[in-house]
C-alpha cells in the first residue's frame, strides 16, 4: 500500500465531481460505494467543494467552492434550495456557537428572594474565610510535621549516598561478579 500521487488524488476528485454532475441526488455513501473511495476522501471533497453547506469551507476554499457552485447550478432547482437550506442551518449553527444560554430548571425565585439568598451565602463565605481556633492548631501541626518529614527525607537521602559510597570502597557491591 503506497502513497497516492497528486495525479491520482486529482483523478479521484474529478471522478467524484463528475459523478455528482450525473447523479445530483447522490449521497456521500452512494458516491463512496459507486467509486470505491474511502469515506474520508469523499467527505473531504464534499467539504472543500461546498456540498456540506459549511460556511467555514466557503471562506477557506473560495475557488473550490466556486467550482462546486457551478456543479450545483446544473442540478434541479428543488435540490439547490435544499443545499441553500443546509447552508443556512450551518450558518445559524456557527453564529450560535459563541452564544451559550443556560437552560432554566424550574421557576426562578423573585429578585428580592434571590438577593436574600446571595447575602446569606456571602455571610457564610466571610465566616469561612477566617480560620477557627481548631483550624489554626491543625495548620501549625501540619506545618511542623511537614518540616520534620522534609528533614527526615534529606537525612535518609544522605545516609543512602554514604552507604553506597562505603559499599563501593569496601567492595561489597557486586561481590559475586565474575
C-alpha angles and dihedrals in degrees: 000000000000136000118277117244120231089252091058092047091050089051090053091050091049091049092052093047092048090049090052091051091053096038109035094171094053118127125215090261092052091050091047093050095043096049098031094233130147120268091240093053093050091046090049093052092046090051098045095047095045101250091129092057093237115164090203091057090052090054096044100042108027095157094050090043089054090055089050089049090057089055092047091052089061090055123094113276096246090058092049091053088052090053090049090050090053091048091050093050090049090049092050091048092054091047092053094045093088096042107075114179117188117233115245114236112207127328118330119233118252115267094254092054091045090054091050091051094049091048090052092050092048091051090053091048091052091051091050092049091069111065119233122237091260092051090051092051092049092048093052091047091050092048092050091046091047091052090048092049091050091051092049092049091052090049092050090050091051092049092050091052092049091047092051090049093051092047090054092047094049094041094238094132115081090006092151094049115125 
